[in-house]
Amino acid sequence: MKNRTAETNGGARLKMLGLALTAALILAGCGHKLVANAGEHTVKVYPDQATFDKLAKLKAEGGAMGMLGGIGQNIAAKEVDDRTPVRIVSSNDEGSEIEVIDGPFKGLKGFVPRQNVN
């Protein structure tokens, strides 16, 4: 006579092991991090791409408008530590919409330029 309890427990353990391995593989695939520019220790996360585009345009104009762009950049963008883990929500040629998944800014969503995401 077979011990059905032992067979059932073995099957359940195998299923749990399979689920754990699947979860580990999924999490390993989400290995994106913020990357600071050379000489910096933080990455600016903008509320959205439109804000980034407007501020970049103002900064590029130089003079008084460039100063306003720099001030606006400091006000609008959050500075998040280099190597902070993020999840990419969407991306295009200019950058990515991200969500911070760990650290003091966990849950923050915003836009970062393409060179600032690995």
Backbone as CSV, one residue per row, in Angstrom:
resi,resn,N_x,N_y,N_z,CA_x,CA_y,CA_z,C_x,C_y,C_z
1,MET,0.831,-1.167,0.000,0.000,0.000,0.000,0.887,1.245,0.000
2,LYS,0.596,2.202,-0.893,1.381,3.417,-1.036,0.986,4.454,0.013
3,ASN,1.950,5.276,0.367,1.713,6.354,1.304,1.371,7.609,0.497
4,ARG,0.085,7.917,0.358,-0.363,9.040,-0.468,0.084,10.385,0.085
5,THR,0.191,10.498,1.378,0.611,11.761,1.985,2.032,12.104,1.548
6,ALA,2.923,11.159,1.520,4.307,11.388,1.109,4.358,11.806,-0.354
7,GLU,3.551,11.171,-1.222,3.523,11.536,-2.641,2.986,12.943,-2.828
8,THR,1.938,13.296,-2.107,1.337,14.624,-2.221,2.308,15.690,-1.743
9,ASN,2.977,15.464,-0.631,3.949,16.433,-0.115,5.116,16.599,-1.078
10,GLY,5.566,15.521,-1.662,6.659,15.598,-2.627,6.260,16.416,-3.847
11,GLY,5.043,16.224,-4.341,4.546,16.991,-5.487,4.406,18.467,-5.152
12,ALA,3.924,18.755,-3.961,3.766,20.145,-3.532,5.128,20.819,-3.397
13,ARG,6.091,20.085,-2.862,7.437,20.641,-2.725,8.040,20.941,-4.090
14,LEU,7.834,20.046,-5.026,8.361,20.243,-6.371,7.729,21.471,-7.024
15,LYS,6.430,21.643,-6.846,5.749,22.818,-7.404,6.260,24.103,-6.767
16,MET,6.445,24.089,-5.456,6.942,25.269,-4.752,8.359,25.615,-5.212
17,LEU,9.192,24.608,-5.403,10.551,24.822,-5.882,10.528,25.442,-7.277
18,GLY,9.648,24.934,-8.127,9.508,25.471,-9.480,9.062,26.927,-9.464
19,LEU,8.104,27.260,-8.600,7.644,28.645,-8.486,8.761,29.557,-7.971
20,ALA,9.512,29.080,-6.996,10.606,29.873,-6.445,11.679,30.140,-7.510
21,LEU,12.007,29.128,-8.306,12.996,29.310,-9.370,12.499,30.275,-10.435
22,THR,11.227,30.177,-10.783,10.640,31.079,-11.770,10.683,32.515,-11.269
23,ALA,10.312,32.719,-10.006,10.337,34.067,-9.418,11.762,34.618,-9.402
24,ALA,12.723,33.791,-9.074,14.126,34.234,-9.036,14.598,34.655,-10.434
25,LEU,14.207,33.920,-11.452,14.600,34.266,-12.820,13.957,35.571,-13.273
26,ILE,12.700,35.772,-12.899,12.004,37.004,-13.266,12.671,38.193,-12.594
27,LEU,12.958,38.067,-11.309,13.593,39.160,-10.586,14.996,39.435,-11.105
28,ALA,15.698,38.424,-11.497,17.046,38.606,-12.031,17.001,39.384,-13.340
29,GLY,15.935,39.249,-14.103,15.785,39.960,-15.364,15.486,41.435,-15.191
30,CYS,15.112,41.858,-13.990,14.778,43.252,-13.721,15.965,43.962,-13.105
31,GLY,17.118,43.822,-13.675,18.328,44.351,-13.077,18.726,45.727,-13.576
32,HIS,17.797,46.626,-13.829,18.138,47.961,-14.303,18.490,48.850,-13.125
33,LYS,19.478,49.711,-13.349,19.903,50.655,-12.309,20.147,52.011,-12.934
34,LEU,20.034,53.041,-12.102,20.377,54.380,-12.562,21.896,54.509,-12.639
35,VAL,22.375,55.276,-13.604,23.809,55.474,-13.796,24.076,56.974,-13.855
36,ALA,24.836,57.475,-12.895,25.163,58.905,-12.859,26.180,59.251,-13.944
37,ASN,26.147,60.498,-14.380,27.134,60.985,-15.345,28.496,61.056,-14.659
38,ALA,29.556,61.094,-15.429,30.917,61.144,-14.887,31.060,62.314,-13.918
39,GLY,31.638,62.032,-12.752,31.861,63.054,-11.746,30.661,63.379,-10.875
40,GLU,29.540,62.710,-11.109,28.332,62.953,-10.310,27.981,61.713,-9.510
41,HIS,27.185,61.907,-8.456,26.797,60.794,-7.597,25.281,60.577,-7.574
42,THR,24.555,61.423,-8.296,23.106,61.302,-8.355,22.625,61.418,-9.795
43,VAL,21.377,60.987,-10.006,20.729,61.078,-11.315,19.453,61.882,-11.140
44,LYS,19.211,62.843,-12.024,17.989,63.633,-11.962,16.850,62.838,-12.588
45,VAL,15.759,62.677,-11.812,14.557,61.999,-12.294,13.485,63.073,-12.462
46,TYR,13.052,63.280,-13.701,12.081,64.317,-14.033,10.670,63.758,-13.922
47,PRO,9.683,64.624,-13.644,8.302,64.134,-13.523,7.807,63.425,-14.787
48,ASP,8.221,63.945,-15.957,7.825,63.344,-17.235,8.767,63.821,-18.337
49,GLN,8.618,63.260,-19.507,9.510,63.608,-20.609,9.285,65.033,-21.087
50,ALA,8.049,65.505,-21.048,7.762,66.872,-21.496,8.526,67.896,-20.650
51,THR,8.577,67.680,-19.343,9.316,68.573,-18.454,10.807,68.535,-18.789
52,PHE,11.334,67.331,-18.981,12.742,67.184,-19.358,13.029,67.941,-20.647
53,ASP,12.187,67.769,-21.666,12.395,68.419,-22.962,12.374,69.946,-22.834
54,LYS,11.419,70.490,-22.076,11.317,71.945,-21.906,12.558,72.502,-21.210
55,LEU,12.981,71.851,-20.136,14.135,72.335,-19.385,15.422,72.206,-20.193
56,ALA,15.557,71.136,-20.948,16.749,70.955,-21.789,16.803,72.040,-22.863
57,LYS,15.655,72.392,-23.421,15.592,73.434,-24.450,15.975,74.787,-23.851
58,LEU,15.457,75.106,-22.660,15.799,76.366,-22.005,17.295,76.438,-21.693
59,LYS,17.839,75.346,-21.187,19.261,75.308,-20.844,20.140,75.493,-22.078
60,ALA,19.723,74.926,-23.187,20.498,75.005,-24.425,20.525,76.419,-25.001
61,GLU,19.532,77.245,-24.656,19.476,78.609,-25.186,20.571,79.494,-24.603
62,GLY,21.050,79.148,-23.413,22.099,79.951,-22.788,21.558,81.246,-22.214
63,GLY,22.435,82.054,-21.688,22.049,83.349,-21.121,21.052,83.204,-19.985
64,ALA,20.141,84.191,-19.917,19.138,84.206,-18.850,18.204,82.999,-18.948
65,MET,17.861,82.620,-20.161,16.965,81.466,-20.340,17.661,80.183,-19.889
66,GLY,18.955,80.090,-20.142,19.715,78.926,-19.693,19.762,78.845,-18.183
67,MET,19.881,80.011,-17.532,19.860,80.031,-16.068,18.508,79.571,-15.542
68,LEU,17.439,80.029,-16.182,16.091,79.604,-15.778,15.928,78.100,-15.957
69,GLY,16.481,77.578,-17.045,16.424,76.132,-17.276,17.153,75.363,-16.190
70,GLY,18.323,75.869,-15.770,19.086,75.223,-14.696,18.361,75.273,-13.375
71,ILE,17.754,76.424,-13.071,16.983,76.554,-11.825,15.763,75.647,-11.876
72,GLY,15.071,75.643,-13.004,13.885,74.783,-13.150,14.241,73.319,-13.016
73,GLN,15.396,72.961,-13.535,15.861,71.573,-13.447,16.052,71.179,-11.981
74,ASN,16.644,72.062,-11.188,16.867,71.766,-9.771,15.564,71.683,-8.986
75,ILE,14.558,72.435,-9.409,13.269,72.422,-8.716,12.422,71.226,-9.150
76,ALA,12.367,70.961,-10.448,11.461,69.945,-10.987,11.945,68.517,-10.790
77,ALA,13.250,68.319,-10.834,13.787,66.959,-10.814,14.181,66.532,-9.397
78,LYS,13.969,65.260,-9.100,14.440,64.658,-7.856,15.815,64.070,-8.123
79,GLU,16.728,64.235,-7.180,18.061,63.656,-7.334,18.111,62.325,-6.593
80,VAL,18.296,61.252,-7.353,18.303,59.889,-6.816,19.724,59.342,-6.917
81,ASP,20.133,58.607,-5.899,21.502,58.074,-5.841,21.835,57.186,-7.037
82,ASP,23.090,57.269,-7.433,23.647,56.404,-8.470,23.471,54.940,-8.059
83,ARG,23.262,54.070,-9.009,23.118,52.614,-8.830,21.819,52.218,-8.133
84,THR,20.841,53.114,-8.048,19.542,52.786,-7.454,18.792,51.866,-8.411
85,PRO,18.249,50.740,-7.907,17.505,49.826,-8.781,16.171,50.424,-9.231
86,VAL,15.881,50.247,-10.516,14.643,50.769,-11.102,14.002,49.726,-12.004
87,ARG,12.719,49.940,-12.257,11.970,49.133,-13.227,11.635,50.072,-14.378
88,ILE,11.912,49.639,-15.594,11.591,50.449,-16.766,10.133,50.208,-17.143
89,VAL,9.358,51.284,-17.129,7.940,51.210,-17.478,7.786,51.271,-18.997
90,SER,8.501,52.217,-19.611,8.526,52.337,-21.074,9.787,53.098,-21.452
91,SER,10.164,52.993,-22.714,11.358,53.714,-23.159,11.229,54.103,-24.624
92,ASN,12.030,55.097,-25.003,12.099,55.529,-26.390,13.543,55.939,-26.674
93,ASP,13.793,56.616,-27.795,15.156,56.995,-28.172,15.789,57.992,-27.207
94,GLU,14.969,58.811,-26.533,15.507,59.847,-25.645,15.754,59.365,-24.222
95,GLY,14.967,58.397,-23.754,15.126,57.943,-22.378,14.058,56.956,-21.967
96,SER,13.870,56.844,-20.641,12.943,55.846,-20.109,12.073,56.409,-18.998
97,GLU,10.833,55.959,-18.997,9.948,56.187,-17.850,10.287,55.067,-16.881
98,ILE,10.630,55.423,-15.649,11.087,54.427,-14.683,10.277,54.508,-13.394
99,GLU,10.415,53.449,-12.593,9.896,53.444,-11.231,11.011,52.928,-10.336
100,VAL,11.323,53.685,-9.286,12.360,53.276,-8.339,11.800,52.134,-7.503
101,ILE,12.536,51.006,-7.424,12.010,49.831,-6.729,12.678,49.566,-5.385
102,ASP,13.681,50.392,-5.016,14.330,50.198,-3.716,15.002,51.494,-3.287
103,GLY,15.218,51.631,-2.004,15.913,52.797,-1.481,14.960,53.861,-0.976
104,PRO,15.489,55.024,-0.604,14.673,56.075,0.001,13.595,56.639,-0.936
105,PHE,13.805,56.534,-2.230,12.828,57.048,-3.196,11.942,55.947,-3.782
106,LYS,11.860,54.805,-3.102,11.060,53.677,-3.579,9.652,54.153,-3.934
107,GLY,9.206,53.780,-5.151,7.881,54.171,-5.624,7.886,55.410,-6.506
108,LEU,8.981,56.168,-6.513,9.078,57.361,-7.353,9.017,56.949,-8.822
109,LYS,8.180,57.644,-9.581,8.081,57.399,-11.015,8.495,58.663,-11.741
110,GLY,9.151,58.503,-12.865,9.560,59.663,-13.630,10.347,59.285,-14.865
111,PHE,10.930,60.303,-15.475,11.663,60.145,-16.732,13.144,60.406,-16.493
112,VAL,13.985,59.583,-17.081,15.443,59.800,-17.053,15.974,59.672,-18.481
113,PRO,16.990,60.477,-18.820,17.604,60.363,-20.145,18.213,58.982,-20.361
114,ARG,18.340,58.592,-21.593,18.792,57.249,-21.966,20.147,56.877,-21.347
115,GLN,21.074,57.811,-21.280,22.403,57.505,-20.766,22.419,57.276,-19.258
116,ASN,21.314,57.563,-18.575,21.275,57.420,-17.122,20.598,56.139,-16.643
117,VAL,20.363,55.185,-17.557,19.762,53.896,-17.180,20.596,52.780,-17.765
118,ASN,20.885,51.789,-16.948,21.632,50.623,-17.406,20.693,49.433,-17.392
